[in-house]
Amino acid sequence: MKAILVVNAGSSSLKFQIFSIDGEHLTRQLRGQIDGIGTRPRLRAVSGDGSPLVDRQYAASEIADLPAASGETRRWLDELAGFELVAIGHRVVHGGPDYSQPVRIDAGVLARLTALESLAPLHQPNNLAPIRLAMESDPSIPQVACFDTAFHRGQAKHTDCYALPYAFYEAGVRRYGFHGLSYEYIAQRLHQVAPEVAGGSVVAAHLGSGASMCAIRDGRSIDSTMGFTALDGLPMGTRPGQLDPGVVLHLISERGMSVGEVSDLLYHGSGLKGLSGVSNDMRDLLASGEPRAAFAIEHFVHRCALHVGMLAAALGGIDAFAFTAGVGENSAPIRARIADRLAWLGAELDPAANQAGAVRVSTSASRVALLVIPTDEELMIARHTHALLGDLAGGR
């Protein structure tokens, strides 16, 4: 059975899925991950129907880093019978100015993506590590990079630029936007779950440890909350979101912080974690009785509401608002609080549907459809890989 391996590598986990190929049709055969890398490594996987396939724990020294996790994943996958791996698709967060669509990876592509690591230090180095390992261990297997920035690359120049001298724009200093694979999936999925708004104006909210929103019209990105890096826009688990650049200048010039210290603060010590002093996990904050936890939640909801207003203005009004990702899909209280702030747009939440996690959580009288759509970035990666490789992926 010909198959595509999809890899989504993070800072302390490596997620993977296998899709079998039957002509143009892709079927998810298994999904799994190694998490706790370097601390309490654990490999888990289930089949396409959810049946358990493996659950192994390791000593920290056995899987101390991402390359070790990638190697162990490949060894376990090689034990499986019945799959002929014909391609590997990877999530790569930043495509920079060069890549507006998925691309087959070679040494030149890898070098250009490596040069972007400083723009996405939490993600890009980890995204590229499994690519290097696969190139070394089995260079005959084609690999495809699928970019979180690509979905936004069709935005108008006046939208994705900064008010800096134009030479900076030409050099690649511009608004790229992220979570594009997620938004691309949501835009396609709307045709099945809410066809009446699929061709209209939609704000999609990818709310998780990383968080952003995207204005979508007729399935295309019009504007988004993230910019040059994944620090911009909404407050996140450990990142601050929108920030006056004067704060950074102040930290360096007046507080004597180094560039490295500021970078660590902005990527690892801010956001919900920094505000609350409790946790970067929304579940912990909702369960906490600490006043600062409630303060952090209120800030998050407030900033979400403000950015919805910005994107609604970019669209000239909205037909629907879609929640997705970890918090958006699973946290009924956060959905309710954000929806309450959208009443001015005509949004009206159905509390029972929201608590039940229904796809449509708005009332029949709501002028804005409120939707909960689980994202599937891995399926998008598999589709792009299959389409790009054509004959090599067995699809044509």
C-alpha positions in Angstrom: 0.0 0.0 0.0 1.5 3.3 -1.1 1.5 5.9 1.6 2.5 9.4 2.6 4.1 10.2 6.0 3.2 13.6 7.4 5.5 15.1 10.1 4.7 18.0 12.3 7.6 18.7 14.6 7.4 21.0 17.7 9.8 22.0 20.5 9.1 18.9 22.7 7.0 16.7 20.6 6.9 15.1 17.1 3.5 14.3 15.6 3.1 12.0 12.7 0.4 10.5 10.5 0.3 8.0 7.6 -2.2 8.4 4.7 -2.6 5.6 2.2 -3.1 6.5 -1.5 -5.7 5.1 -3.7 -5.7 7.1 -6.9 -6.8 10.6 -5.9 -8.1 9.4 -2.5 -6.2 9.7 0.8 -7.1 7.6 3.8 -5.7 8.2 7.3 -4.2 4.9 8.4 -2.6 6.0 11.7 -1.7 8.9 13.8 0.8 9.3 16.7 3.4 11.3 18.4 6.4 11.3 20.6 6.1 13.8 23.4 8.1 14.6 26.5 11.3 14.7 24.5 14.3 15.0 26.8 12.2 14.6 29.9 9.7 11.8 29.8 9.6 10.5 26.2 6.6 8.6 25.3 5.6 7.1 21.9 1.9 6.6 21.2 0.0 5.8 18.1 -3.5 4.7 17.1 -4.9 3.4 13.8 -7.3 5.3 11.6 -10.3 4.0 13.6 -8.7 4.9 16.9 -7.4 1.4 17.9 -4.2 1.6 19.9 -1.0 0.5 18.1 1.8 1.4 20.5 2.4 3.0 23.8 6.1 3.0 24.8 8.0 5.1 27.4 11.7 5.8 27.3 14.4 7.1 29.6 15.2 10.8 29.0 18.6 9.9 27.7 17.2 7.5 25.0 15.2 10.3 23.3 17.0 13.4 24.4 16.3 15.6 21.4 14.2 15.9 18.2 16.6 14.0 15.9 16.5 11.0 18.4 12.7 11.2 18.4 12.7 11.3 14.6 14.9 8.3 14.4 12.8 6.3 16.9 9.7 7.2 15.0 11.1 5.9 11.7 12.3 2.7 13.3 8.9 2.0 14.7 7.2 2.9 11.4 9.6 0.5 9.6 8.3 -2.3 11.8 4.8 -1.9 10.3 3.9 -4.1 7.5 1.9 -3.2 4.4 3.1 0.4 3.8 5.3 1.6 0.9 6.4 5.0 1.9 6.6 7.2 -1.2 6.8 10.7 0.2 7.1 12.7 3.4 5.2 15.9 3.9 6.4 18.4 6.5 4.8 21.4 8.2 7.2 24.3 8.0 6.1 27.5 9.8 8.0 30.1 7.8 8.3 30.2 4.0 9.6 33.8 3.8 9.3 35.7 0.6 10.4 32.9 -1.6 7.7 30.3 -1.1 4.0 30.9 -1.7 3.1 27.3 -2.2 4.4 23.8 -1.2 7.8 22.9 -2.6 9.8 19.7 -3.0 12.8 19.9 -0.7 16.4 19.8 -1.9 19.6 21.2 -0.5 19.0 24.7 -1.8 15.5 24.9 -0.4 16.7 23.6 2.9 19.4 26.3 3.0 16.9 29.1 2.3 14.5 27.7 5.0 17.4 27.5 7.5 18.1 31.2 7.0 14.6 31.9 8.3 15.1 30.2 11.7 15.6 33.5 13.5 12.1 34.6 12.4 10.4 31.5 14.0 12.8 30.2 16.6 10.2 28.2 18.5 9.2 26.3 15.3 11.5 26.5 12.3 14.6 24.7 13.7 12.3 21.8 14.9 10.5 21.7 11.6 13.7 21.3 9.7 15.4 18.7 11.9 13.4 15.7 10.7 13.9 16.9 7.1 17.7 16.8 7.5 17.5 13.3 9.2 15.4 11.9 6.3 17.8 13.4 3.7 20.7 11.6 5.4 19.0 8.3 6.1 17.0 7.8 2.9 17.6 10.6 0.3 15.6 8.7 -2.3 12.3 9.5 -0.6 11.0 12.8 -1.8 10.1 15.4 0.8 7.7 18.3 0.6 7.6 21.5 2.7 4.1 22.9 3.3 4.2 26.4 4.8 2.0 28.1 7.4 2.7 31.4 5.6 1.6 30.3 2.1 -2.2 30.7 2.5 -1.7 34.4 3.3 0.6 35.2 0.4 -2.2 36.4 -1.9 -3.0 39.4 0.3 -2.8 42.9 -1.2 0.6 44.7 -0.9 -0.9 47.5 1.1 -2.2 44.9 3.6 1.0 42.8 4.1 3.4 45.8 4.2 4.7 47.8 7.2 5.0 51.6 7.1 8.8 51.3 6.7 10.9 52.5 3.8 9.8 50.4 0.8 13.3 48.8 0.5 12.6 46.8 3.6 9.4 45.4 2.0 11.5 44.4 -1.1 14.0 42.7 1.3 11.2 40.6 2.8 10.3 42.6 5.9 6.5 42.3 5.6 3.5 40.7 7.2 3.5 37.0 6.5 0.7 35.6 8.8 0.8 32.1 10.1 -1.4 29.1 10.9 -2.1 29.1 7.2 -2.5 25.3 6.9 -5.2 25.4 9.5 -7.0 28.3 7.8 -6.8 26.6 4.5 -8.5 23.6 5.9 -11.2 25.6 7.6 -11.9 27.5 4.3 -12.3 24.2 2.5 -14.3 22.5 5.4 -16.8 25.4 5.4 -18.3 24.0 2.1 -19.4 20.9 4.0 -20.4 22.3 7.4 -21.8 25.7 6.5 -22.1 26.0 2.7 -24.2 29.2 2.9 -21.2 31.2 4.3 -18.3 29.3 2.5 -18.2 31.9 -0.3 -18.7 34.8 2.1 -16.8 36.7 4.7 -15.5 34.7 7.7 -13.2 35.3 10.6 -11.5 32.1 11.6 -9.8 32.0 15.1 -7.0 29.5 15.6 -6.9 29.6 19.4 -4.3 27.4 21.1 -0.9 27.8 22.7 -0.2 29.8 19.6 -3.2 31.9 18.6 -4.2 34.1 15.7 -7.2 35.1 13.5 -7.6 35.3 9.8 -10.1 37.2 7.7 -11.3 35.0 4.8 -13.4 36.0 1.8 -14.5 33.4 -0.7 -11.9 31.0 0.7 -8.9 33.4 0.5 -6.9 35.2 3.2 -7.6 38.9 3.2 -5.8 39.8 6.4 -4.5 38.2 9.6 -3.4 39.1 13.0 0.2 37.7 12.9 2.9 39.5 11.0 6.6 39.2 10.3 7.0 36.6 13.0 4.7 34.5 15.2 4.9 37.1 18.0 2.3 39.4 16.7 -1.5 39.7 17.2 -3.3 37.8 19.9 -1.8 37.0 23.3 -0.7 33.4 23.4 0.6 30.8 25.8 4.0 32.3 26.3 4.1 35.1 23.6 2.7 38.6 24.1 1.0 39.2 20.8 0.7 42.8 19.6 3.3 45.0 21.3 4.5 48.5 20.9 8.0 48.2 19.4 9.0 51.0 21.8 8.7 48.4 24.6 11.5 46.4 23.0 13.7 49.5 22.6 13.0 50.4 26.3 14.0 46.9 27.5 17.3 47.2 25.7 18.2 50.8 26.3 16.7 51.4 29.7 16.6 48.0 31.3 19.9 46.8 29.9 18.6 43.6 28.5 20.4 41.9 25.7 18.8 40.9 22.5 18.9 37.3 23.6 17.2 38.1 26.9 14.5 40.1 25.2 14.0 37.2 22.7 13.6 34.7 25.5 11.1 37.0 27.3 9.0 37.5 24.2 9.0 33.8 23.1 9.0 32.0 26.5 8.1 34.3 29.4 5.2 36.4 28.2 1.6 35.8 27.2 -0.8 34.0 29.5 2.2 32.6 31.4 3.7 36.0 32.1 0.4 37.7 32.9 -0.9 35.0 35.2 2.2 33.8 36.9 0.3 30.5 36.9 0.5 28.7 33.6 0.5 29.0 29.9 -2.4 26.5 29.6 -5.9 27.9 29.4 -7.3 24.8 31.2 -5.1 25.6 34.2 -6.1 29.2 34.2 -9.8 28.4 34.1 -9.5 26.0 37.0 -7.3 28.4 39.1 -8.6 30.6 41.8 -5.7 33.0 41.5 -6.8 36.6 40.6 -4.0 36.9 38.1 -5.3 33.8 36.2 -8.6 35.5 35.8 -6.8 38.7 34.8 -4.9 36.8 32.0 -8.1 35.3 30.7 -9.9 38.7 30.6 -6.9 40.2 28.7 -7.0 37.3 26.2 -10.8 37.7 25.6 -10.5 41.4 25.3 -7.7 41.3 22.7 -9.6 38.6 20.8 -12.6 40.9 20.6 -10.5 43.8 19.4 -8.9 41.8 16.7 -12.3 40.5 15.5 -13.3 44.1 15.0 -10.2 44.9 13.0 -10.8 41.9 10.7 -14.5 42.6 10.4 -13.5 46.0 9.2 -11.1 44.5 6.6 -14.0 42.4 5.3 -16.7 45.0 5.5 -18.7 42.8 7.9 -18.8 39.1 8.5 -21.1 36.2 7.8 -19.5 33.7 10.2 -17.0 33.3 13.0 -15.2 29.9 13.3 -13.4 28.6 16.4 -10.6 26.1 15.9 -7.5 24.6 17.5 -7.0 23.4 21.1 -8.8 26.2 23.0 -11.2 27.1 20.2 -12.4 23.5 19.8 -12.5 22.4 23.4 -13.1 25.4 25.7 -16.8 26.2 25.9 -16.2 28.9 28.5 -13.8 30.8 26.3 -16.0 30.5 23.3 -18.9 31.9 25.3 -16.9 34.8 26.5 -15.7 35.7 23.1 -19.1 35.3 21.5 -20.6 37.6 24.1 -18.2 40.3 22.9 -19.4 39.8 19.3 -23.0 40.7 20.0 -22.5 44.1 18.3 -22.0 42.2 15.1 -25.2 40.3 15.5 -23.8 37.1 17.0 -26.0 35.2 19.4 -24.6 32.1 21.2 -26.7 29.0 21.8 -25.4 28.0 25.3 -26.6 24.4 25.1 -25.0 23.9 21.7 -21.9 25.5 22.8 -21.6 23.3 25.9 -22.2 20.2 23.8 -19.5 21.2 21.4 -21.8 21.3 18.3 -20.5 22.4 15.0 -23.0 25.4 14.9 -23.2 27.1 18.3 -25.2 30.1 17.3 -29.0 30.5 17.6 -31.3 30.5 14.6 -31.8 34.2 15.1 -28.0 35.0 15.1 -27.0 37.2 12.2 -23.5 35.7 12.4 -23.0 32.0 12.2 -20.8 30.8 15.1 -19.0 27.6 14.2 -16.7 25.1 15.9 -14.6 23.4 13.2 -11.8 21.0 14.3 -8.7 21.7 12.2 -6.7 19.1 10.3 -3.3 20.5 9.3 -1.9 17.0 8.7 -4.6 16.3 6.1 -3.8 19.5 4.2 -0.1 18.5 4.2 -0.9 15.1 2.8 -3.1 16.6 0.1 -0.4 19.1 -0.9 2.3 16.4 -0.9 0.2 14.1 -3.0 -0.7 16.9 -5.5 2.9 18.1 -5.9 4.5 14.8 -6.3 2.0 13.4 -8.8 3.3 10.2 -10.3 5.9 9.7 -7.4 3.0 9.7 -4.9 1.0 7.2 -7.0 -1.8 9.6 -7.7 -1.5 10.1 -11.5 
